[in-house]
Amino acid sequence: MKKLLYGVAYYDEYMPCDRLEQDIRMMKEAGINVVRIAESTWSTHEPQNGVFDFTSVDRVLDAMHRAGIRVIVGTPTYAVPAWMVKEHPHVLAVTPRGPGQYGPRQIMDITNPAYLFYAERIIRKLIAHVRDHPAVIGYQTDNETKHYDTAGPNVQHLFVKYMRETYGTLDNINRLFGLDYWSNRIDSWEDFPSVVGTINGSLGAEFAKFQRKLVADFLAWQVAIVNEYKRPEQFVTQNFDFEWRGHSYGVQPAVDHFAASEPFDIVGVDIYHPSQDELTGIEISFCGDMARSLKGKNYFVIETQAQGFPKWVPYPGQLRLQAFSHLASGANMVAYWHWHSIHNSFETYWKGLLSHDFEPNPVYEEAKTIGKDFDRLSPHLIDLRKQNRVAVMVSNEALTAMEWFKLPDGQTYNDVVRWMYDELYKLNVECDFIQPSCERLNAYRLIVVPALYAVSDEALERLNRFVKDGGHVVFSFKSGFANEIVKVRAARQPGIIHEACGISYNLFVEPKNVRLKDDPFGVGKEHNTVRAFMELITPTTAEVLAWYDHPHWGKYAAITRNRYGEGCATYVGCMTSAAVINRVLKNAVQEAGLWGVDQELSFPVVVKSGVNAAGRAIRYYFNYSDGPVSFPYPHTSGRELLSDRPVAKGERLEIEPWGVRIIMV
């Protein structure tokens, strides 16, 4: 593909009237060049068991092809038809909440043999039917796939098999998982209980890991089927989603995205975010950085918001700002969910690019400007490449472990991840995401490690070597505490990394009215605070950057920095305000030699950059605020692409509220 994709999800089956040709005319006017279809309409394609009807698919494919609009066809397996549940009630997932009920989507057990039989049949029938259609450029397998908390007897049986294959003997499992506690010991495979009611965090976390593996296996199975039919030039993708807090927020608890993305040609993601006065671009950046990092290459934004909910309707300029923000993180496709607004059922008021009247509106009119610019600037903006020297290390295992052992105020792993990532974003420090298993740490100068609570010895030893060899690491509290099966290390904390960090502790408390002594980062009384959790640190070789200010805990360090070999490890032993962690990270970036002219600018001015397919530098400047901003352009002279005018080094660059400038050198 040599062109940026600008698209929408399109459901002709949902329309209250026939308006396909009118929709296509309006799509062409908006510069829409790709649509996604079919992933939600299994019951339309197979209205009865073994009765197939692809009339609606053919109708849309033919019309889109005549218009020169490309199509991504989705396998419809994430929403099962009523006849299947009637004939095979056990396809519904049994979860810790009880048996499933028909109605919503994503209610099936992805391991159920009957479900898999029918899923394979509809995939083969549909893909064989459409594979040779000239409009089809690729396929999406399933949709926002997760394990849906499936935990019924058949899943428990598979888990026992997994445990036997992974750990060998029950004696080994009893010892590793500490099952003597409260008579949880298991001495016969036939007695292995359901883990739904377990009180053992290690066993519960292992089951969550197993459930994530079910997702990766299920998706790989679908990809293998599609690969039997797809033409060589067609791709297979999947739209991964993220932890949801009314919008995309953090690492997905139910899927190991790194493992699940392996069989796909292109990573696709859903990215939804706050809007209006709450629009910061952080979620766009976070999810985009994750998507790009999964396979180390460009990705698709398969779903993002056009209007969405009333609180998401964008201010003038914000739709453009959002679209180019996706490109700046490495997206080659931006597509809205969805084209029209549905007139009934669950998502009636999750509005699309068009409202319920199907008439042009301000959001649609702004989309037209994006389509024109995407078309005109594709040769310059497609395939943006990045070589970031900062990485954030994330872990599904640590996330799950902290679900069992939350912070005292109920905050979770993703709260810690976002506490650190958000400030890197505001400092204009671009980063990748890596896992603890990553063995190419030397590709980076600085690694930020949020709450790596459960992790193997080998991963911690790699981090020690990375520092010793000249790297820089910023660890947060709760790092290195337990091994990969959530067994607390019976050693000096913070475990193996005490060597690089030059500290130790064996006490941790919930802070009450605790500050940092003498405001060491100059953030002012309001922000010089400690919250949620604090470790009482004793430095061994480390320099203390901040002490606690407290009548009893004041003799303990809060934040330290240690020279170890050729590198440096910073350890933040408490959850601070955003202002404090911002200063800590700024110091670490400077210490690592990564501070530059782009970092002299800070939020709401957001800077992102890369190299395009022609080897030319592309720099995006965004104004994430409701007021104008200006600053001297600090780089080599170039051309501003949106206005097609030259920009000289030192020239004052002015950006309107919610505006963007793109400079090519």
C-alpha positions as CSV (number, residue, x, y, z in Angstrom):
1,M,0.0,0.0,0.0
2,K,1.5,3.3,-1.1
3,K,-1.2,5.6,0.3
4,L,-2.5,6.6,3.7
5,L,-5.8,4.9,4.5
6,Y,-8.6,7.1,5.7
7,G,-11.7,5.1,6.5
8,V,-14.8,4.2,8.4
9,A,-16.7,1.1,9.6
10,Y,-19.7,0.7,7.4
11,Y,-22.8,-1.5,8.2
12,D,-25.2,-1.4,5.3
13,E,-27.2,-4.1,7.2
14,Y,-28.0,-1.6,9.9
15,M,-29.4,1.2,7.7
16,P,-33.1,2.1,8.1
17,C,-33.3,2.8,4.4
18,D,-31.3,2.1,1.2
19,R,-28.7,4.8,0.8
20,L,-25.6,3.0,-0.3
21,E,-24.9,5.1,-3.4
22,Q,-25.5,8.3,-1.4
23,D,-23.2,7.2,1.3
24,I,-20.5,6.4,-1.2
25,R,-20.9,9.8,-2.8
26,M,-20.4,11.5,0.6
27,M,-17.5,9.2,1.4
28,K,-15.8,10.2,-1.8
29,E,-16.3,13.9,-1.0
30,A,-14.7,13.3,2.4
31,G,-11.7,11.5,1.0
32,I,-12.7,8.1,2.5
33,N,-10.7,5.5,0.6
34,V,-11.3,2.3,2.8
35,V,-14.2,0.8,4.7
36,R,-14.4,-2.1,7.1
37,I,-17.4,-4.4,6.8
38,A,-18.9,-7.7,8.0
39,E,-17.3,-8.2,11.4
40,S,-20.5,-7.7,13.4
41,T,-23.2,-9.5,11.3
42,W,-22.8,-13.3,11.5
43,S,-26.6,-13.7,11.9
44,T,-27.1,-11.8,8.6
45,H,-24.6,-14.0,6.7
46,E,-25.8,-17.3,8.3
47,P,-29.5,-16.7,9.3
48,Q,-29.9,-20.4,10.1
49,N,-27.5,-23.2,10.7
50,G,-25.7,-24.0,7.4
51,V,-27.7,-21.4,5.4
52,F,-25.4,-18.7,4.0
53,D,-26.4,-15.4,2.5
54,F,-23.6,-13.0,1.5
55,T,-25.9,-10.7,-0.5
56,S,-25.2,-7.7,1.7
57,V,-21.4,-8.3,1.5
58,D,-21.6,-8.6,-2.3
59,R,-23.7,-5.4,-2.6
60,V,-21.2,-3.3,-0.6
61,L,-18.1,-4.8,-2.2
62,D,-19.4,-4.2,-5.8
63,A,-20.5,-0.6,-5.0
64,M,-17.2,0.2,-3.2
65,H,-15.2,-1.2,-6.1
66,R,-17.0,0.9,-8.6
67,A,-16.2,4.0,-6.5
68,G,-12.5,3.0,-6.0
69,I,-12.9,2.5,-2.2
70,R,-11.0,-0.4,-0.8
71,V,-12.5,-2.9,1.7
72,I,-11.3,-4.8,4.8
73,V,-13.5,-7.8,5.5
74,G,-13.9,-8.9,9.1
75,T,-14.6,-12.4,10.3
76,P,-17.9,-12.1,12.2
77,T,-17.0,-14.5,15.0
78,Y,-17.3,-12.1,18.0
79,A,-21.1,-12.0,18.0
80,V,-22.8,-15.3,17.8
81,P,-26.2,-15.8,16.2
82,A,-29.3,-16.9,18.2
83,W,-29.7,-20.2,16.4
84,M,-26.3,-21.4,17.6
85,V,-27.1,-20.6,21.3
86,K,-30.4,-22.3,20.9
87,E,-28.9,-25.5,19.5
88,H,-25.7,-25.4,21.7
89,P,-26.3,-23.5,24.9
90,H,-22.8,-24.4,26.1
91,V,-21.2,-22.1,23.6
92,L,-21.9,-19.3,26.1
93,A,-19.0,-18.7,28.4
94,V,-19.3,-19.7,32.1
95,T,-17.5,-17.0,34.0
96,P,-17.0,-16.4,37.8
97,R,-20.3,-14.5,37.6
98,G,-22.1,-17.6,36.4
99,P,-23.4,-18.9,33.0
100,G,-23.7,-16.4,30.2
101,Q,-26.9,-15.0,28.8
102,Y,-27.6,-14.4,25.1
103,G,-27.9,-10.8,23.9
104,P,-24.6,-9.0,24.2
105,R,-21.7,-9.7,21.9
106,Q,-18.5,-11.4,23.1
107,I,-20.3,-13.8,25.4
108,M,-19.0,-17.1,24.0
109,D,-16.4,-19.5,25.2
110,I,-13.6,-19.3,22.7
111,T,-12.5,-22.9,23.5
112,N,-15.9,-24.5,23.0
113,P,-15.8,-27.1,20.3
114,A,-19.2,-26.3,18.8
115,Y,-18.4,-22.6,18.7
116,L,-15.0,-23.3,17.0
117,F,-16.7,-25.6,14.5
118,Y,-19.2,-22.9,13.4
119,A,-16.6,-20.2,13.6
120,E,-14.3,-22.1,11.3
121,R,-17.2,-22.8,8.9
122,I,-18.3,-19.1,8.6
123,I,-14.7,-18.0,8.2
124,R,-14.0,-20.4,5.4
125,K,-17.3,-19.7,3.6
126,L,-16.9,-15.9,3.9
127,I,-13.2,-15.6,3.0
128,A,-13.5,-18.1,0.1
129,H,-16.5,-16.0,-1.2
130,V,-14.7,-12.6,-1.1
131,R,-11.0,-13.4,-1.6
132,D,-11.0,-12.8,-5.3
133,H,-13.0,-9.6,-5.2
134,P,-10.8,-6.7,-6.4
135,A,-12.1,-4.4,-3.7
136,V,-10.7,-6.5,-0.9
137,I,-7.3,-5.5,0.4
138,G,-7.3,-7.4,3.7
139,Y,-9.0,-9.1,6.5
140,Q,-9.7,-8.5,10.2
141,T,-10.0,-11.6,12.3
142,D,-12.6,-11.4,15.0
143,N,-12.9,-8.0,16.9
144,E,-11.4,-6.6,20.1
145,T,-10.8,-10.3,21.0
146,K,-10.4,-11.2,24.7
147,H,-11.0,-14.3,26.8
148,Y,-14.3,-12.9,28.1
149,D,-13.6,-14.3,31.6
150,T,-14.3,-17.8,30.3
151,A,-13.7,-20.2,33.3
152,G,-16.2,-23.0,33.0
153,P,-15.4,-26.7,33.6
154,N,-13.9,-27.3,30.2
155,V,-11.6,-24.3,30.6
156,Q,-10.6,-25.6,34.1
157,H,-9.8,-29.0,32.5
158,L,-7.6,-27.3,29.9
159,F,-5.9,-25.3,32.7
160,V,-5.0,-28.5,34.5
161,K,-3.5,-29.9,31.3
162,Y,-1.5,-26.7,30.9
163,M,-0.2,-26.8,34.5
164,R,0.9,-30.4,34.0
165,E,2.7,-29.6,30.8
166,T,4.3,-26.5,32.2
167,Y,5.3,-27.6,35.7
168,G,5.4,-31.4,35.5
169,T,4.5,-32.7,38.9
170,L,2.1,-31.8,41.7
171,D,4.9,-31.7,44.2
172,N,6.5,-29.0,42.0
173,I,3.3,-27.0,41.8
174,N,2.6,-27.3,45.5
175,R,6.1,-26.1,46.3
176,L,6.3,-23.3,43.7
177,F,2.8,-21.9,44.4
178,G,2.8,-22.3,48.1
179,L,-0.3,-24.5,48.2
180,D,0.3,-25.8,51.7
181,Y,-1.3,-22.5,52.9
182,W,-4.8,-23.0,54.2
183,S,-4.8,-26.7,53.1
184,N,-4.8,-25.7,49.4
185,R,-2.3,-28.5,48.7
186,I,-3.2,-30.8,45.8
187,D,-2.1,-34.4,45.9
188,S,-4.0,-35.9,42.9
189,W,-4.6,-34.4,39.5
190,E,-8.2,-35.5,39.7
191,D,-8.6,-33.3,42.8
192,F,-7.3,-30.2,41.1
193,P,-10.0,-27.7,42.0
194,S,-11.5,-24.9,39.9
195,V,-9.4,-21.8,40.4
196,V,-12.4,-19.5,40.3
197,G,-12.5,-19.4,44.1
198,T,-8.8,-19.5,44.7
199,I,-7.3,-17.3,47.4
200,N,-3.8,-18.0,46.1
201,G,-2.5,-15.0,44.0
202,S,0.2,-17.1,42.3
203,L,-2.3,-19.7,41.1
204,G,-4.9,-17.0,40.2
205,A,-2.2,-15.1,38.2
206,E,-1.2,-18.2,36.4
207,F,-4.8,-18.8,35.4
208,A,-5.0,-15.3,34.0
209,K,-1.8,-15.9,32.1
210,F,-3.3,-19.1,30.7
211,Q,-6.5,-17.2,29.7
212,R,-4.3,-14.7,27.8
213,K,-2.7,-17.7,26.0
214,L,-6.2,-18.8,25.0
215,V,-6.7,-15.5,23.2
216,A,-3.3,-15.7,21.4
217,D,-4.0,-19.3,20.3
218,F,-7.5,-18.4,19.2
219,L,-6.3,-15.5,17.1
220,A,-3.5,-17.5,15.6
221,W,-6.0,-20.2,14.7
222,Q,-8.1,-17.7,12.8
223,V,-5.1,-16.2,11.0
224,A,-4.0,-19.6,9.8
225,I,-7.5,-20.2,8.3
226,V,-7.6,-16.9,6.6
227,N,-4.0,-17.4,5.3
228,E,-5.2,-20.4,3.4
229,Y,-7.4,-18.2,1.2
230,K,-6.0,-14.7,1.1
231,R,-4.1,-13.5,-1.9
232,P,-0.4,-12.7,-1.5
233,E,-1.0,-8.9,-1.6
234,Q,-3.8,-9.1,1.0
235,F,-3.1,-8.6,4.7
236,V,-4.5,-9.9,8.0
237,T,-5.0,-7.6,10.9
238,Q,-6.9,-7.4,14.2
239,N,-8.1,-4.4,16.2
240,F,-6.6,-4.8,19.6
241,D,-8.2,-2.7,22.3
242,F,-6.9,-1.5,25.7
243,E,-8.0,-1.3,29.3
244,W,-11.2,0.6,29.2
245,R,-12.1,3.4,31.6
246,G,-14.8,5.1,29.5
247,H,-12.0,5.4,26.9
248,S,-8.7,3.6,26.1
249,Y,-6.5,3.8,29.1
250,G,-3.7,1.3,29.6
251,V,-2.2,-2.1,29.1
252,Q,-5.0,-4.7,28.2
253,P,-5.4,-7.1,31.2
254,A,-7.0,-9.8,29.2
255,V,-4.5,-10.1,26.2
256,D,-0.8,-10.2,25.9
257,H,-0.6,-8.0,22.9
258,F,3.0,-8.9,22.1
259,A,2.2,-12.6,21.9
260,A,-1.2,-12.2,20.3
261,S,0.1,-9.9,17.5
262,E,2.8,-12.3,16.2
263,P,0.8,-14.0,13.4
264,F,-0.6,-10.8,12.0
265,D,0.8,-8.9,9.0
266,I,-0.3,-5.5,10.5
267,V,-1.2,-4.5,14.0
268,G,-4.6,-2.8,14.2
269,V,-5.9,-1.0,17.3
270,D,-8.9,0.8,18.7
271,I,-8.1,4.2,20.2
272,Y,-10.8,6.2,22.0
273,H,-9.9,9.2,24.2
274,P,-11.4,12.1,26.2
275,S,-12.3,15.1,24.1
276,Q,-13.3,18.8,24.2
277,D,-11.5,20.4,27.2
278,E,-10.1,17.0,28.4
279,L,-8.3,16.3,25.1
280,T,-4.6,15.9,25.7
281,G,-3.5,13.4,23.1
282,I,-2.0,11.2,25.7
283,E,-4.2,8.2,24.9
284,I,-3.6,8.6,21.2
285,S,0.1,8.6,21.9
286,F,0.1,5.8,24.5
287,C,-2.0,3.4,22.4
288,G,-0.1,4.3,19.2
289,D,3.3,3.7,20.9
290,M,2.1,0.3,22.0
291,A,0.7,-0.6,18.6
292,R,3.9,0.4,16.9
293,S,6.1,-1.4,19.4
294,L,4.3,-4.8,19.1
295,K,5.9,-5.6,15.7
296,G,8.3,-2.6,15.4
297,K,6.5,-1.2,12.4
298,N,3.6,1.0,11.3
299,Y,0.1,0.1,12.3
300,F,-3.6,0.8,11.6
301,V,-6.0,2.8,13.8
302,I,-9.0,0.6,12.8
303,E,-11.4,2.4,15.2
304,T,-11.4,5.9,16.7
305,Q,-14.1,8.3,17.5
306,A,-15.8,10.8,15.1
307,Q,-18.6,12.1,17.3
308,G,-19.1,9.2,19.6
309,F,-20.8,10.2,22.9
310,P,-22.0,13.7,23.6
311,K,-18.9,14.3,25.7
312,W,-16.7,13.3,22.8
313,V,-18.1,15.6,20.0
314,P,-14.9,17.4,19.0
315,Y,-14.4,21.2,19.2
316,P,-13.6,22.7,15.8
317,G,-10.1,21.7,14.8
318,Q,-9.9,18.7,17.2
319,L,-10.8,16.1,14.6
320,R,-7.9,17.2,12.4
321,L,-5.5,17.4,15.4
322,Q,-6.5,13.9,16.4
323,A,-6.0,12.4,12.9
324,F,-2.5,13.9,12.4
325,S,-1.6,12.8,16.0
326,H,-2.3,9.2,15.0
327,L,0.1,9.6,11.9
328,A,2.7,11.2,14.1
329,S,2.9,8.0,16.3
330,G,3.3,5.9,13.2
331,A,-0.2,5.0,12.0
332,N,-0.8,4.4,8.3
333,M,-4.5,4.3,8.6
334,V,-7.1,6.3,10.6
335,A,-10.7,5.0,10.5
336,Y,-13.7,6.1,12.4
337,W,-16.3,4.0,14.2
338,H,-18.4,4.5,12.3
339,W,-19.8,6.1,9.2
340,H,-23.4,6.5,10.1
341,S,-25.2,6.6,13.5
342,I,-27.2,3.5,14.4
343,H,-31.0,4.1,14.8
344,N,-31.7,1.5,17.5
345,S,-30.3,-0.9,20.0
346,F,-27.3,-0.7,22.3
347,E,-25.1,1.8,20.5
348,T,-27.8,4.2,19.3
349,Y,-26.0,7.2,20.8
350,W,-22.5,6.2,20.0
351,K,-22.6,8.5,16.9
352,G,-20.6,8.2,13.7
353,L,-19.2,10.6,11.3
354,L,-22.8,11.3,10.2
355,S,-25.6,12.0,12.7
356,H,-29.0,10.2,12.6
357,D,-30.2,12.6,9.9
358,F,-27.4,11.5,7.5
359,E,-26.8,15.1,6.6
360,P,-23.5,16.9,6.4
361,N,-22.5,18.3,9.8
362,P,-19.4,20.2,11.2
363,V,-17.6,17.0,12.1
364,Y,-18.1,15.6,8.6
365,E,-17.0,18.9,7.0
366,E,-13.8,18.8,9.0
367,A,-13.3,15.2,8.0
368,K,-13.3,16.4,4.4
369,T,-10.3,18.6,5.0
370,I,-8.5,15.7,6.6
371,G,-9.2,13.4,3.6
372,K,-7.9,16.0,1.2
373,D,-4.7,16.5,3.2
374,F,-4.2,12.7,3.6
375,D,-4.5,12.3,-0.1
376,R,-2.2,15.1,-1.0
377,L,0.5,14.4,1.6
378,S,0.5,10.6,1.6
379,P,3.9,10.4,-0.2
380,H,5.5,12.4,2.6
381,L,3.6,11.1,5.7
382,I,3.2,7.3,5.1
383,D,5.5,4.8,6.7
384,L,7.0,7.2,9.3
385,R,9.9,5.5,11.0
386,K,11.1,6.2,14.5
387,Q,14.3,5.3,16.4
388,N,13.4,6.1,20.0
389,R,16.1,5.8,22.6
390,V,13.6,5.6,25.5
391,A,11.5,2.6,26.4
392,V,8.8,1.9,28.9
393,M,8.9,-1.7,30.2
394,V,5.4,-3.2,30.7
395,S,4.3,-6.6,31.9
396,N,1.0,-8.4,31.9
397,E,2.3,-10.6,34.7
398,A,3.0,-7.5,36.9
399,L,-0.4,-6.1,36.0
400,T,-2.2,-9.4,37.0
401,A,-0.2,-9.6,40.2
402,M,-1.1,-6.1,41.3
403,E,-4.8,-7.0,40.7
404,W,-4.3,-9.4,43.6
405,F,-2.3,-6.9,45.6
406,K,-3.5,-3.5,44.8
407,L,-2.1,-0.3,46.3
408,P,-3.7,0.7,49.6
409,D,-5.9,3.3,47.9
410,G,-7.1,0.8,45.3
411,Q,-4.9,2.0,42.4
412,T,-3.7,-0.6,40.0
413,Y,-0.7,-1.3,37.7
414,N,-2.0,0.8,34.9
415,D,-2.3,3.8,37.2
416,V,1.4,3.5,37.9
417,V,2.2,3.1,34.2
418,R,0.2,6.1,33.2
419,W,1.6,8.1,36.1
420,M,5.1,7.7,34.5
421,Y,4.1,7.6,30.8
422,D,2.0,10.7,30.9
423,E,4.9,12.8,32.1
424,L,7.3,11.5,29.4
425,Y,4.6,12.6,26.9
426,K,4.4,16.1,28.4
427,L,8.2,16.4,28.3
428,N,8.1,15.5,24.5
429,V,10.1,12.3,25.2
430,E,9.0,9.8,22.6
431,C,9.3,6.1,23.6
432,D,8.7,2.5,22.7
433,F,7.1,-0.2,24.9
434,I,9.1,-3.4,25.7
435,Q,8.5,-6.5,27.8
436,P,10.8,-7.8,30.5
437,S,11.7,-10.6,28.1
438,C,13.2,-8.1,25.7
439,E,16.9,-8.9,25.0
440,R,17.7,-5.9,23.0
441,L,17.9,-3.4,25.9
442,N,21.0,-1.9,24.4
443,A,18.9,-0.3,21.7
444,Y,17.9,2.2,24.3
445,R,19.6,4.7,26.5
446,L,16.9,5.1,29.1
447,I,14.4,2.5,30.3
448,V,11.5,3.4,32.5
449,V,10.1,0.6,34.6
450,P,6.7,1.1,36.3
451,A,5.8,-1.3,39.2
452,L,7.5,-4.4,37.8
453,Y,6.1,-6.4,40.7
454,A,6.3,-9.9,39.3
455,V,9.2,-10.7,37.1
456,S,11.9,-13.4,36.5
457,D,15.4,-13.3,37.9
458,E,16.7,-13.3,34.4
459,A,14.9,-10.1,33.4
460,L,16.1,-8.3,36.5
461,E,19.7,-9.4,35.9
462,R,19.4,-8.1,32.3
463,L,18.4,-4.7,33.7
464,N,21.4,-4.8,36.1
465,R,23.7,-5.5,33.2
466,F,22.1,-2.8,31.1
467,V,22.9,-0.2,33.8
468,K,26.4,-1.6,34.4
469,D,27.1,-1.3,30.7
470,G,26.1,2.4,30.6
471,G,22.4,2.4,30.4
472,H,20.0,4.5,32.5
473,V,16.9,3.1,34.3
474,V,14.1,4.7,36.3
475,F,12.4,2.2,38.5
476,S,9.2,2.8,40.4
477,F,8.2,1.3,43.7
478,K,7.0,-2.3,43.8
479,S,9.6,-3.3,41.2
480,G,11.5,-6.6,41.6
481,F,9.5,-7.7,44.7
482,A,8.2,-11.1,43.5
483,N,9.2,-13.6,41.0
484,E,7.3,-14.5,37.8
485,I,4.8,-16.6,39.7
486,V,4.1,-13.9,42.3
487,K,6.2,-15.5,45.0
488,V,7.8,-12.8,47.1
489,R,11.6,-12.9,47.0
490,A,13.1,-13.9,50.4
491,A,16.0,-11.5,49.9
492,R,16.8,-7.9,50.3
493,Q,14.3,-5.7,48.5
494,P,13.9,-4.5,45.8
495,G,15.1,-7.9,44.9
496,I,17.9,-8.5,42.4
497,I,17.9,-4.8,41.3
498,H,19.1,-3.7,44.7
499,E,22.6,-4.2,43.2
500,A,22.1,-1.6,40.5
501,C,20.0,0.7,42.7
502,G,22.3,0.7,45.7
503,I,19.4,0.6,48.2
504,S,17.5,-1.7,50.4
505,Y,14.2,-1.8,52.3
506,N,12.0,-4.2,54.3
507,L,9.2,-1.8,55.4
508,F,6.5,-0.1,53.4
509,V,3.6,1.9,54.6
510,E,0.5,3.8,53.4
511,P,1.4,7.5,53.6
512,K,-0.6,9.9,55.8
513,N,0.3,13.6,55.5
514,V,3.8,12.8,54.0
515,R,5.7,15.2,51.9
516,L,9.3,15.3,50.5
517,K,11.7,17.1,52.8
518,D,12.6,20.7,51.7
519,D,10.7,20.5,48.4
520,P,13.8,19.0,46.6
521,F,12.3,19.4,43.1
522,G,10.9,22.9,43.5
523,V,7.3,22.0,42.7
524,G,5.7,24.0,45.6
525,K,3.8,22.8,48.6
526,E,0.6,21.8,46.7
527,H,2.6,19.3,44.6
528,N,5.3,18.2,47.0
529,T,3.3,15.2,48.1
530,V,3.4,11.5,48.6
531,R,0.3,9.3,48.1
532,A,-0.9,5.7,47.8
533,F,2.3,3.9,48.8
534,M,5.8,4.5,50.1
535,E,8.8,2.2,50.8
536,L,11.1,3.1,53.6
537,I,14.4,3.1,51.8
538,T,17.9,2.8,53.3
539,P,20.6,3.8,50.8
540,T,23.7,1.7,50.6
541,T,25.7,3.3,47.7
542,A,22.9,5.4,46.3
543,E,22.7,9.2,46.4
544,V,19.5,10.4,48.0
545,L,17.5,12.8,45.8
546,A,14.6,13.1,48.2
547,W,13.9,12.2,51.9
548,Y,10.5,11.8,53.4
549,D,9.3,14.7,55.6
550,H,7.6,12.9,58.5
551,P,8.3,12.8,62.3
552,H,8.8,9.0,62.2
553,W,9.7,8.2,58.5
554,G,12.0,11.1,58.0
555,K,15.1,9.1,58.3
556,Y,14.2,7.1,55.2
557,A,14.9,8.0,51.6
558,A,12.1,8.4,49.1
559,I,13.9,8.8,45.8
560,T,17.5,7.8,45.0
561,R,20.0,7.7,42.2
562,N,22.9,5.2,42.0
563,R,26.0,5.1,39.8
564,Y,26.6,1.5,38.9
565,G,29.3,0.5,36.4
566,E,29.0,2.9,33.5
567,G,25.3,3.7,34.0
568,C,22.8,5.0,36.5
569,A,19.7,3.7,38.2
570,T,17.0,6.0,39.7
571,Y,14.6,4.5,42.2
572,V,11.3,6.2,43.1
573,G,10.1,4.5,46.2
574,C,6.7,6.2,46.5
575,M,3.9,7.5,44.4
576,T,4.3,11.2,44.0
577,S,2.4,14.0,42.4
578,A,2.6,14.3,38.6
579,A,4.8,17.4,39.1
580,V,7.5,15.5,41.1
581,I,7.7,12.5,38.8
582,N,7.9,14.9,35.9
583,R,11.1,16.4,37.4
584,V,12.5,13.0,38.2
585,L,12.0,11.9,34.6
586,K,13.4,15.1,33.2
587,N,16.5,14.7,35.3
588,A,16.9,11.1,34.0
589,V,16.4,12.1,30.4
590,Q,19.1,14.8,30.9
591,E,21.4,12.3,32.7
592,A,21.0,9.9,29.8
593,G,22.1,12.6,27.3
594,L,18.7,12.7,25.5
595,W,17.5,16.2,26.3
596,G,17.3,18.3,23.2
597,V,15.6,21.3,21.7
598,D,12.3,19.5,21.3
599,Q,12.3,18.9,25.1
600,E,12.6,22.6,25.7
601,L,9.0,22.7,24.5
602,S,6.5,21.1,26.7
603,F,2.8,20.3,26.9
604,P,0.4,21.7,25.6
605,V,2.9,21.9,22.7
606,V,3.5,18.3,21.7
607,V,6.4,17.4,19.4
608,K,6.7,14.1,17.5
609,S,9.1,13.2,14.7
610,G,10.4,10.5,12.5
611,V,11.9,9.8,9.1
612,N,9.6,9.2,6.1
613,A,10.0,6.6,3.3
614,A,12.2,9.0,1.3
615,G,14.6,9.4,4.2
616,R,13.5,13.0,5.1
617,A,12.8,14.2,8.6
618,I,9.2,14.9,9.5
619,R,8.4,16.9,12.6
620,Y,4.9,17.3,13.9
621,Y,4.0,20.2,16.2
622,F,0.6,20.1,18.0
623,N,-1.2,22.6,20.1
624,Y,-3.3,20.7,22.6
625,S,-4.9,23.8,24.1
626,D,-7.8,26.2,23.5
627,G,-5.4,29.1,23.1
628,P,-2.8,30.0,20.4
629,V,0.9,29.2,21.0
630,S,4.1,30.3,19.4
631,F,7.8,29.5,19.6
632,P,10.9,29.8,17.5
633,Y,11.3,26.9,15.2
634,P,14.6,25.2,16.4
635,H,15.6,22.9,13.6
636,T,17.0,23.1,10.1
637,S,14.9,25.0,7.7
638,G,12.2,23.1,5.9
639,R,8.7,23.2,4.4
640,E,5.5,23.3,6.3
641,L,3.4,20.7,4.5
642,L,-0.2,21.8,5.4
643,S,0.3,25.3,4.2
644,D,3.0,24.4,1.6
645,R,5.3,27.2,2.6
646,P,9.0,27.4,3.7
647,V,9.9,27.7,7.4
648,A,13.4,29.0,8.4
649,K,15.3,28.0,11.5
650,G,14.5,30.6,14.2
651,E,11.3,31.7,12.5
652,R,8.5,32.0,15.0
653,L,6.0,29.2,14.5
654,E,2.5,30.1,15.4
655,I,-0.2,27.5,16.0
656,E,-3.9,28.2,16.4
657,P,-5.9,26.5,19.2
658,W,-6.1,22.8,18.6
659,G,-3.9,23.2,15.6
660,V,-1.0,21.3,14.0
661,R,2.1,22.1,11.9
662,I,4.0,19.5,9.9
663,I,7.5,20.4,8.8
664,M,9.6,18.3,6.4
665,V,13.3,18.9,6.2
